[in-house]
Amino acid sequence: MRVREAALEATAARVADLPEPGAPEVAFLGRSNVGKSSLLNRLAGRKRLARTSSTPGKTRLLHVYRVEDEKRALRLVDLPGYGWAKVSKAERRGWRTLVEGYLGARGPLRLAILLQDLRRDPTDDETELLDWLAQRGVPTVVALTKVDKLKPMRRAERARSLREAFGLEPDDVVATSAETGAGIPELWKVIDSLTR
């Protein structure tokens, strides 16, 4: 998709407050410091579409971004991060309810993209989330982020290691960099193939 228009369409604290189902939706999930906002901005070709912060855990609601090319529209849905945010257990439980409510029942959802920092090993959070999505039949790919932080040889080793740790096929993992744009065309190909 060659994005011509991109805008924040809605922010919601509950799934019921989201816009009426319409355009296909792609959900973005990951730890609070994995670079979701930066990757969303790079995909949309906008510098400030999604707000980035040096303080992890700023995304506490569902943020819906509408992106369009000359032929169609998509919604990119930024879900609350998990892991590093300094919040109460009650707030964390609320996020989980929100995320699971969205992923488990949203009709237009076509793809979930789990972001994983290439330099970090997966935790139980990531593996359990992938299992949860698989049990519900939600197509999922893993976008490895921040690949520009490693040299090419080490990058390839880490990508292979993470793919094996997740038990995924090569086509289900895309190495990306919001900084350099590496992997963005490949990630768009995956998104396009599952949202047309």
N, C-alpha and C positions, 0 to 999 in steps of 0.2 A: 504494500500500500504506500502510495506517495501522498503523505498527509498534506492537505491544503488548508484545512480548518481544524483547530483544536481549542477546546475550551472546557473549563470546569462546568459540568452540567448540574451536579447536585452533591450535597454533603448530607449524610444521614446518620443518625444515632441508632436507628432501627431499620431492619429490612423493610418493614411496612412503609417507611417514609421514602423509599427509593422511587425514582420515576417509573411510570407504567412500563411494563415489558415492551420492547421494540427491537432496537438494533441488537445484534449479537454482542455478548459481553465476554471479556477476558479478565480474569481475576489475577491480581499480583499479590503474592504472599511472601513473607520472609522475616528474618530477625530484624529487630529495630535498627540495626546499624549496617544492613546489607547493601544499601544503595537503591532502594525501590524508587524513590522520587527522582533520583538522577537518571535511572534507566527509563522511567516513564517520560521524562523530559527529552531524552535522546530519541526514543521511539517516535515521539510526536514532533520532533524537530523544533522544539521550543525550549528556551533556557529557563523560563520561570512558570511553566504550566503547573507542575507539582512543586510545592514548597520543600526545599531542602533545609536541613538544620544540622548544626554541629552537636546538638543534643539528641541522642537516640530516643525514639518512642513518641515523636510528635504526632504521628498519625494515630488518632484515637477514635476516628469515625470512619465510615465508608465514604470514600471520595470517588465520584464518578466523572470521568473525563470523556467527552465525546470527540472523536476524531473522524474526519471525513476526507475522502478523496473525491475525484470527479464523478464516481459511480455509486459509492455507498458510504455508510457510516458504521462505526463500531463504538462500543463503550469499553474503556479501560478502567477497571475498578481496583482502586488501591485499598487494600484491607489493612487493619491495624497490625503493626509489627508485634513481635513477641521476643522475649529473652532478656534484653538489656534495659528496657525502660524501668525507671525507678517509680513504680506505682504500687498501690496496695493490692493485696490478694483479691479483694472484692472487685476492684477495677479490672484486674487481669481476668477474673471469671466472667465479667461482663463482656470483655473483648471476645473471649472464647465463644460465648453464646452468640454474639453478633456474627462472628466469622463462620461458625458452623451453621447458623441460621441462613446466612447468605449462600454458602457453598452447597448446602443440602437441599435447598428448595427454590433456587432462582431459575426460572424457566429458560431465560435467554443465555444462561451461562454455557459457553462452548469450550472453554479452555481455562485451566488454572496453571499459572506459571509460578513455580517455587524458586525464589532467588537464593543462591548459596554462594557465599564468598569463597572464591577459589582457594584462598589461603587457609581456610578453616575446615576442620573435620565436621561431618554431620553429627548432630546430637539426636537424642531421642525425639525431640520436638519435630525435627525434619522427617525422620523415618516414620514416626507415627502419623504425621500429617499426610505423607504419601500413601501410607496404607489406608487411612481414612478415606482419602479421595478415590483410591482404587476400588474400595468396597462399595462406593456409591456410583461408580462408573463415570467419574468426571475425568475426561482426558487431561493429562498433566505432563508438562515438560519442566525440566530444571534448567534455569538460566544461571550459569556460573558467572559471577560478577567480579569486577576489579582485576581482570586478567592482565591488564597493563602493569600491574604491580610485580609480576614475575617475568623472568627471562623466558623466551620461547620454549627451550628444552624442558625447563622445570614446569612451565605452564601445561605442556602436553602430558607430562607425568601426573600432575595433580588432577587434570581433567579425567584421565583414565582411572585413576585411583578413586575419585569421587563417584564416577559412573558405576564402577564395580561395587562400591560401598552402598550405593542406592539400589543396586540390582537392576539397572536400566540399560536399554539398548542405546547404541550410539546416536540414533536419530532423536532420542528423548532428552538429550543434553546439548545445550548450546552455550559455548564460551563467549562472553560478552564484555565489553568495556564501555561504560557511559562516557568515559574520558576521551577515548580515541575513536569510538564508533565501531570497534571490532565486534563482529558477530551480529550487529543490528540487522543487516539484510537477511541473514539466515534466520533470525528470530521472527522477522516479519513473514518469511516464507511459511514457517510453522503456523503462525497466527492466521495467515490468509488461507492455508489449506484446511483449517478446522473451523473457519467462520464463514466460508462462502456458502 
